[in-house]
Amino acid sequence: MAATLPSYLRSSTPNPLAKRAPWYKNTFPSYAGIFLWYAFYIPLAAPTISKADLGVCLLGLLIAGLLCFALYYYAPAMLGMQTGRPLYVVGASTFGTAGGYLMPGLLMGLLQLGWFAVATYYATSYIMQGLGSNSRILFVVIALVWAYSLAWVAIKGIHYVARVAQFLNWVPLIMILIVFWANRKGISSYHPAQPDNWSGFLAMLSLVIGFFATAGAAGADFGMNNRNRRDIALGGLTGITLAILVAGGLAVLSVAGHIGQTAGAANYDYATAIKSVGALAPIVFFLFAAASLVPTCFCTFIAANSFGTMLPKIPRSFSTMVGVTIGAILAVTGVAENLVGFFTLVGASFGPICGAMAADYLLAGKKWSGPRQGINWAGYVAWAVGFVVGILDKIPGVPASWVRADRPEVLFSFLVGFLIYCLLSALRLRPPVIYAEALGAAE
């Protein structure tokens, strides 16, 4: 009977308890590394501290961190821990055995290509600033070398990258502390240019949650390496909530301090705050870029796994290189520079996925129900409505009052996905669970 399951489910084997480890050896450093990556904190300052007091912004970071942990991460992580299986397997309950090909399967891979483009663009930009060069040709050359060489490493030697990550993940923390120390004296002198605490607070929620949305769903992949609920909780609270507060807080305080101790127009670019370290600035830029080696490789690796699993008839190396080429084009053309817009897209895409998965987890009695036959339209409709809510401000003709009420949109997209899934499940619009025992699903 299990043979009727799609190949991506039949070939899945659970991660045994004997191969799992405590939270401080996997979940904590992995998630902390995500938030120590400069792509997280580069865009935080301008939409937030330009409007809200620093205390309000720090509060926004804390609340965003708690929401990321409780709403986006916890249910997928628990499902991964309970089953020992990755996101594309446990997602077969929320979206169905056939529906799981697209969501979260291929969608995760496509969005990872976006992150790959972002990593390539900003790593190249920081290398250029370290070199003190504005050459467009040099930028393109460095970006292409970065993209294709690290894609090759991700395909052929990801195990070496995992070892290097144990060291490189902490390099940006040292850099963040150095930049903070160089700008600390101006913090007390900083005041927002356009006082509007509520807008700044909501902007902080949107940016942080939007950045985290895909990583929240990937909690299943992290959770499958955890031993129990305690590992899930401690790994998430430290690697997500604490890391958001530390990395984001130090970064926005650094920018505020730089503005507070310099005259002239306010510049909310974190790179400007980096230059305050003086002669060390080029080294700091290079080290920030070096720390991006790991995120770039992992983005490529996750995308390759997604395409290889969901499109098994296409050689993994070919599909990966096609994706890498698209990412490289986005980087060299500068499209990947729009981090705020990308965070919004990620939040709108994966917010309702996390919402539907959380609903499915609770409805099943806080466990995995098992794969559902065909396409689970309850999951797809929940995602579609939630996605529209997440991009409401991008839809022409939508009344401005609706857009203002839809803030933070990334949070509302989750809530809508959650509620729609619960409603459609109550109406019995979910297909039946099939052969749960074939995958070791909880009874």
C-alpha positions as CSV (number, residue, x, y, z in Angstrom):
1,M,0.0,0.0,0.0
2,A,2.9,2.3,0.7
3,A,3.9,2.0,-3.0
4,T,1.1,4.3,-3.9
5,L,2.8,7.1,-2.0
6,P,4.9,9.5,-4.1
7,S,8.6,8.7,-4.3
8,Y,9.6,11.7,-2.2
9,L,7.6,10.2,0.7
10,R,8.5,6.5,0.1
11,S,12.2,7.3,0.1
12,S,12.0,9.2,3.3
13,T,13.5,7.6,6.4
14,P,13.2,9.1,9.9
15,N,16.2,10.4,11.8
16,P,16.7,7.9,14.7
17,L,16.9,9.2,18.3
18,A,20.4,7.8,18.5
19,K,21.6,10.3,15.9
20,R,20.0,13.3,17.6
21,A,21.8,15.8,19.9
22,P,21.1,18.5,22.6
23,W,19.7,21.8,21.5
24,Y,23.0,23.7,22.0
25,K,24.7,21.5,19.4
26,N,22.2,22.0,16.6
27,T,19.1,24.2,16.8
28,F,20.7,27.0,18.8
29,P,23.8,27.6,16.7
30,S,22.0,27.0,13.4
31,Y,19.3,29.6,14.1
32,A,21.7,32.0,15.8
33,G,23.8,31.9,12.7
34,I,20.8,32.9,10.6
35,F,20.2,36.1,12.6
36,L,23.9,36.9,12.9
37,W,23.9,37.0,9.1
38,Y,24.0,40.7,8.1
39,A,21.1,40.2,5.7
40,F,18.9,40.2,8.8
41,Y,20.0,43.5,10.4
42,I,21.0,45.6,7.4
43,P,17.5,46.9,6.6
44,L,16.2,47.1,10.2
45,A,17.2,50.7,11.1
46,A,15.7,52.9,8.4
47,P,11.9,52.0,8.7
48,T,12.1,51.6,12.5
49,I,14.4,54.0,14.5
50,S,13.6,56.8,12.0
51,K,10.1,56.8,13.5
52,A,10.2,55.1,16.9
53,D,12.1,55.6,20.1
54,L,14.9,53.1,20.6
55,G,13.2,51.5,23.6
56,V,10.1,50.9,21.4
57,C,12.2,49.3,18.7
58,L,13.9,47.0,21.1
59,L,10.5,46.0,22.5
60,G,9.5,45.3,18.9
61,L,12.5,43.1,18.5
62,L,11.6,41.1,21.6
63,I,7.9,40.7,20.7
64,A,8.8,39.7,17.2
65,G,11.2,37.2,18.5
66,L,8.6,35.6,20.7
67,L,6.1,35.6,17.9
68,C,8.6,33.9,15.6
69,F,9.2,31.2,18.2
70,A,5.6,30.6,19.2
71,L,3.7,30.9,15.9
72,Y,6.2,30.2,13.1
73,Y,8.7,27.8,14.5
74,Y,7.2,25.7,17.3
75,A,4.6,23.5,15.4
76,P,6.9,22.6,12.5
77,A,9.8,21.9,14.9
78,M,7.6,19.7,17.1
79,L,6.4,17.8,14.0
80,G,10.0,17.3,12.9
81,M,11.0,16.1,16.4
82,Q,8.1,13.7,16.7
83,T,8.5,12.1,13.3
84,G,12.2,12.5,12.6
85,R,11.3,13.8,9.2
86,P,11.9,17.0,7.2
87,L,9.5,19.7,6.1
88,Y,8.6,18.3,2.7
89,V,7.4,15.1,4.5
90,V,5.4,16.6,7.4
91,G,4.0,19.1,5.0
92,A,2.2,16.3,3.1
93,S,-0.5,16.4,5.8
94,T,-1.2,20.1,5.4
95,F,-1.0,20.2,1.6
96,G,-1.5,16.6,0.6
97,T,0.8,14.0,-1.0
98,A,0.4,15.6,-4.4
99,G,0.0,19.2,-3.2
100,G,3.3,18.8,-1.2
101,Y,5.3,18.9,-4.5
102,L,4.6,22.6,-4.8
103,M,4.0,23.6,-1.2
104,P,6.2,23.6,0.7
105,G,8.5,21.6,-1.5
106,L,9.3,23.6,-4.6
107,L,8.3,27.0,-3.1
108,M,10.9,26.5,-0.4
109,G,13.5,25.9,-3.1
110,L,12.5,28.9,-5.1
111,L,12.6,31.3,-2.1
112,Q,16.0,29.9,-1.2
113,L,17.2,31.1,-4.6
114,G,16.0,34.5,-3.5
115,W,18.1,34.3,-0.4
116,F,21.0,33.1,-2.5
117,A,20.8,36.2,-4.6
118,V,20.6,38.4,-1.5
119,A,23.7,36.7,0.0
120,T,25.6,37.1,-3.2
121,Y,24.7,40.7,-3.7
122,Y,25.6,41.9,-0.2
123,A,28.7,39.8,0.1
124,T,30.0,41.3,-3.1
125,S,29.0,44.8,-2.0
126,Y,30.9,44.4,1.3
127,I,33.9,43.0,-0.6
128,M,33.8,46.0,-2.9
129,Q,33.6,48.4,0.1
130,G,36.5,46.6,1.7
131,L,38.5,47.2,-1.5
132,G,37.3,50.8,-1.7
133,S,36.2,50.2,-5.3
134,N,33.2,51.3,-7.3
135,S,34.0,49.4,-10.5
136,R,30.9,47.9,-12.0
137,I,32.9,45.3,-14.0
138,L,34.7,44.1,-10.8
139,F,31.4,43.9,-9.0
140,V,30.0,41.5,-11.7
141,V,33.2,39.4,-11.7
142,I,33.2,39.0,-8.0
143,A,29.5,38.2,-7.8
144,L,29.8,35.5,-10.5
145,V,32.9,33.9,-8.9
146,W,31.1,34.0,-5.5
147,A,27.9,32.5,-6.9
148,Y,29.3,29.6,-8.9
149,S,32.2,28.7,-6.7
150,L,30.0,28.5,-3.6
151,A,27.3,26.6,-5.5
152,W,29.8,24.0,-6.4
153,V,31.0,23.8,-2.8
154,A,27.4,23.4,-1.6
155,I,26.8,20.5,-4.0
156,K,30.1,18.7,-3.5
157,G,31.3,19.5,0.0
158,I,28.4,20.7,2.2
159,H,29.8,18.6,5.1
160,Y,32.9,20.8,5.1
161,V,30.8,23.9,5.2
162,A,29.0,22.6,8.3
163,R,32.3,22.2,10.1
164,V,33.4,25.7,9.1
165,A,30.0,27.1,10.2
166,Q,30.8,26.3,13.8
167,F,33.5,29.0,13.6
168,L,32.3,31.4,11.0
169,N,28.8,31.8,12.6
170,W,30.5,33.7,15.5
171,V,32.6,36.0,13.4
172,P,29.7,38.4,12.6
173,L,28.9,38.6,16.4
174,I,32.4,39.9,17.0
175,M,32.0,42.4,14.2
176,I,28.6,43.5,15.4
177,L,30.1,44.2,18.9
178,I,33.1,46.1,17.4
179,V,30.7,48.3,15.4
180,F,28.5,48.9,18.4
181,W,31.4,49.8,20.6
182,A,32.6,52.4,18.0
183,N,29.2,54.1,18.0
184,R,28.1,53.7,21.6
185,K,28.6,57.3,22.7
186,G,26.1,58.7,20.3
187,I,23.2,56.5,21.4
188,S,21.9,58.8,24.1
189,S,21.9,61.7,21.7
190,Y,19.7,60.0,19.1
191,H,16.1,61.0,18.5
192,P,13.8,59.7,15.7
193,A,13.4,62.1,12.8
194,Q,9.7,61.5,12.3
195,P,8.2,60.5,15.7
196,D,5.6,57.8,15.2
197,N,6.2,55.0,17.7
198,W,3.4,52.8,16.5
199,S,4.5,52.8,12.9
200,G,8.1,52.1,13.9
201,F,7.0,49.2,16.1
202,L,4.8,47.6,13.4
203,A,7.7,48.0,10.9
204,M,10.0,46.1,13.2
205,L,7.5,43.3,13.5
206,S,7.1,43.1,9.7
207,L,10.8,43.0,9.0
208,V,11.8,40.5,11.6
209,I,8.9,38.1,10.9
210,G,9.2,38.5,7.2
211,F,12.9,37.5,7.4
212,F,12.2,34.5,9.6
213,A,9.1,33.0,7.8
214,T,10.9,30.4,5.7
215,A,13.3,29.6,8.5
216,G,10.3,29.0,10.8
217,A,8.8,26.4,8.4
218,A,12.2,24.8,8.2
219,G,11.9,24.2,12.0
220,A,10.8,20.7,11.0
221,D,14.3,20.2,9.5
222,F,15.9,21.5,12.7
223,G,13.5,19.7,15.0
224,M,14.2,16.3,13.5
225,N,17.7,16.6,15.0
226,N,16.2,17.3,18.5
227,R,15.6,14.7,21.2
228,N,12.5,16.1,23.0
229,R,10.2,19.1,23.6
230,R,12.8,20.6,25.9
231,D,15.3,20.8,23.1
232,I,12.7,22.4,20.9
233,A,11.9,25.0,23.4
234,L,15.4,25.9,24.6
235,G,16.9,25.8,21.1
236,G,14.1,28.1,19.8
237,L,14.2,30.6,22.6
238,T,17.9,31.0,22.5
239,G,18.6,30.6,18.8
240,I,15.5,32.7,17.7
241,T,14.2,35.1,20.3
242,L,17.5,35.8,22.1
243,A,19.5,36.0,18.8
244,I,16.9,38.4,17.3
245,L,17.2,40.7,20.3
246,V,21.0,40.6,20.4
247,A,21.9,40.9,16.7
248,G,19.0,43.2,15.8
249,G,19.4,45.3,18.9
250,L,23.1,45.9,18.6
251,A,22.7,46.7,14.9
252,V,20.0,49.4,15.3
253,L,21.7,50.8,18.4
254,S,24.9,51.1,16.3
255,V,23.2,53.0,13.5
256,A,21.4,55.3,16.1
257,G,24.8,55.9,17.8
258,H,26.5,56.8,14.5
259,I,23.7,59.3,13.7
260,G,23.8,60.7,17.2
261,Q,27.5,61.4,17.2
262,T,27.7,62.9,13.7
263,A,26.3,66.1,12.2
264,G,24.4,66.4,9.0
265,A,21.6,64.3,7.4
266,A,20.8,61.0,9.1
267,N,22.1,58.0,7.3
268,Y,20.5,54.7,8.3
269,D,22.8,52.5,6.3
270,Y,24.5,50.0,8.5
271,A,27.6,50.1,6.3
272,T,28.0,53.8,7.3
273,A,28.1,52.7,10.9
274,I,30.7,50.1,10.1
275,K,33.0,52.9,8.7
276,S,33.0,54.4,12.1
277,V,35.5,51.8,13.3
278,G,38.2,53.7,11.3
279,A,41.2,51.8,10.0
280,L,39.6,48.5,10.8
281,A,36.6,49.2,8.5
282,P,38.0,47.3,5.4
283,I,38.8,44.3,7.6
284,V,35.3,44.3,9.1
285,F,33.7,44.5,5.7
286,F,35.8,41.5,4.5
287,L,34.9,39.5,7.6
288,F,31.2,40.3,7.2
289,A,31.5,39.0,3.6
290,A,33.4,35.9,4.8
291,A,30.7,35.1,7.3
292,S,28.2,35.0,4.4
293,L,30.0,32.0,3.0
294,V,27.9,29.7,5.1
295,P,24.4,31.2,4.4
296,T,25.2,31.2,0.7
297,C,26.1,27.6,0.7
298,F,23.2,26.5,2.9
299,C,20.7,28.4,0.7
300,T,22.1,26.6,-2.3
301,F,22.1,23.2,-0.6
302,I,18.4,23.6,0.6
303,A,17.4,24.7,-2.9
304,A,19.2,21.7,-4.4
305,N,17.5,19.3,-2.0
306,S,14.2,20.8,-2.8
307,F,14.6,20.5,-6.6
308,G,16.3,17.1,-6.4
309,T,13.5,15.7,-4.2
310,M,10.5,17.1,-6.0
311,L,11.9,16.9,-9.5
312,P,13.9,13.6,-9.4
313,K,13.9,13.1,-13.2
314,I,16.0,16.3,-13.6
315,P,19.7,15.9,-12.6
316,R,20.2,17.7,-9.3
317,S,23.4,19.5,-10.5
318,F,21.6,20.8,-13.6
319,S,18.5,22.2,-11.7
320,T,20.8,23.7,-9.1
321,M,23.0,25.5,-11.6
322,V,19.9,26.8,-13.4
323,G,18.7,28.2,-10.1
324,V,22.1,29.6,-9.3
325,T,22.3,31.4,-12.6
326,I,18.9,33.0,-11.9
327,G,20.1,34.0,-8.5
328,A,23.4,35.4,-9.9
329,I,21.4,37.5,-12.4
330,L,19.3,38.9,-9.6
331,A,22.5,39.8,-7.7
332,V,24.5,41.5,-10.5
333,T,21.5,43.5,-11.7
334,G,20.9,44.8,-8.2
335,V,17.3,43.4,-7.9
336,A,18.5,41.5,-4.8
337,E,19.2,44.8,-3.0
338,N,15.5,45.3,-2.2
339,L,15.6,43.4,1.1
340,V,12.5,45.0,2.6
341,G,10.4,44.0,-0.5
342,F,11.9,40.5,-0.4
343,F,11.1,40.1,3.3
344,T,7.5,41.1,2.5
345,L,7.3,38.5,-0.2
346,V,8.8,35.8,2.1
347,G,6.4,36.6,4.9
348,A,3.4,36.6,2.6
349,S,4.5,33.3,1.1
350,F,5.4,31.3,4.2
351,G,3.3,33.1,6.8
352,P,0.1,31.3,5.8
353,I,2.0,28.0,5.3
354,C,3.2,28.2,8.9
355,G,-0.4,29.2,10.0
356,A,-1.9,26.2,8.2
357,M,0.7,23.8,9.6
358,A,0.1,25.1,13.1
359,A,-3.6,24.6,12.7
360,D,-3.1,21.1,11.3
361,Y,-0.8,20.3,14.3
362,L,-3.3,21.4,16.8
363,L,-6.3,19.8,15.1
364,A,-4.4,16.4,15.1
365,G,-4.0,16.6,18.8
366,K,-0.5,18.2,18.8
367,K,1.0,15.5,16.6
368,W,1.4,14.6,12.9
369,S,-1.8,13.1,11.4
370,G,0.1,11.5,8.4
371,P,0.1,12.3,4.7
372,R,-3.3,13.2,3.2
373,Q,-4.4,11.9,-0.2
374,G,-3.9,14.0,-3.3
375,I,-4.2,17.8,-2.7
376,N,-5.4,19.1,0.6
377,W,-7.4,22.1,-0.6
378,A,-7.9,23.3,3.0
379,G,-4.2,24.0,3.0
380,Y,-4.1,25.5,-0.5
381,V,-7.1,27.8,0.1
382,A,-5.6,28.9,3.5
383,W,-2.4,29.7,1.8
384,A,-4.0,31.6,-1.1
385,V,-6.1,33.8,1.1
386,G,-3.3,34.4,3.6
387,F,-0.9,35.3,0.7
388,V,-3.3,37.9,-0.6
389,V,-3.6,39.4,2.9
390,G,0.3,39.5,3.0
391,I,0.5,41.5,-0.2
392,L,-2.6,43.6,0.2
393,D,-0.6,46.8,-0.2
394,K,0.8,45.7,-3.5
395,I,-2.7,45.1,-5.1
396,P,-4.0,48.0,-7.2
397,G,-7.3,49.5,-6.2
398,V,-7.3,48.2,-2.6
399,P,-8.6,51.0,-0.3
400,A,-5.9,52.7,1.8
401,S,-7.9,52.1,4.9
402,W,-7.7,48.3,4.3
403,V,-3.9,48.6,3.8
404,R,-3.5,50.5,7.1
405,A,-5.6,47.9,9.0
406,D,-3.4,45.1,7.5
407,R,-0.3,45.9,9.6
408,P,1.8,44.0,10.2
409,E,0.7,42.1,7.1
410,V,3.2,39.2,7.7
411,L,1.5,38.5,11.0
412,F,-2.0,38.7,9.6
413,S,-1.1,36.4,6.8
414,F,-0.3,33.8,9.4
415,L,-3.5,34.3,11.3
416,V,-5.6,34.2,8.2
417,G,-3.9,31.0,7.1
418,F,-4.5,29.5,10.5
419,L,-8.2,30.4,10.7
420,I,-9.1,29.5,7.1
421,Y,-7.5,26.0,7.6
422,C,-9.5,25.5,10.9
423,L,-12.7,26.6,9.2
424,L,-12.3,24.3,6.1
425,S,-11.3,21.4,8.3
426,A,-14.5,21.9,10.4
427,L,-16.4,21.7,7.1
428,R,-14.6,18.4,6.4
429,L,-12.9,19.6,3.3
430,R,-9.6,17.8,4.0
431,P,-8.9,14.5,2.1
432,P,-8.4,11.4,4.2
433,V,-5.1,10.4,5.7
434,I,-3.5,7.5,3.8
435,Y,-1.1,4.9,5.1
436,A,0.1,6.9,8.0
437,E,1.8,3.8,9.5
438,A,4.0,3.5,6.4
439,L,5.8,6.6,7.5
440,G,5.7,5.9,11.2
441,A,3.1,8.6,11.8
442,A,1.8,9.1,15.4
443,E,-1.5,7.3,16.1
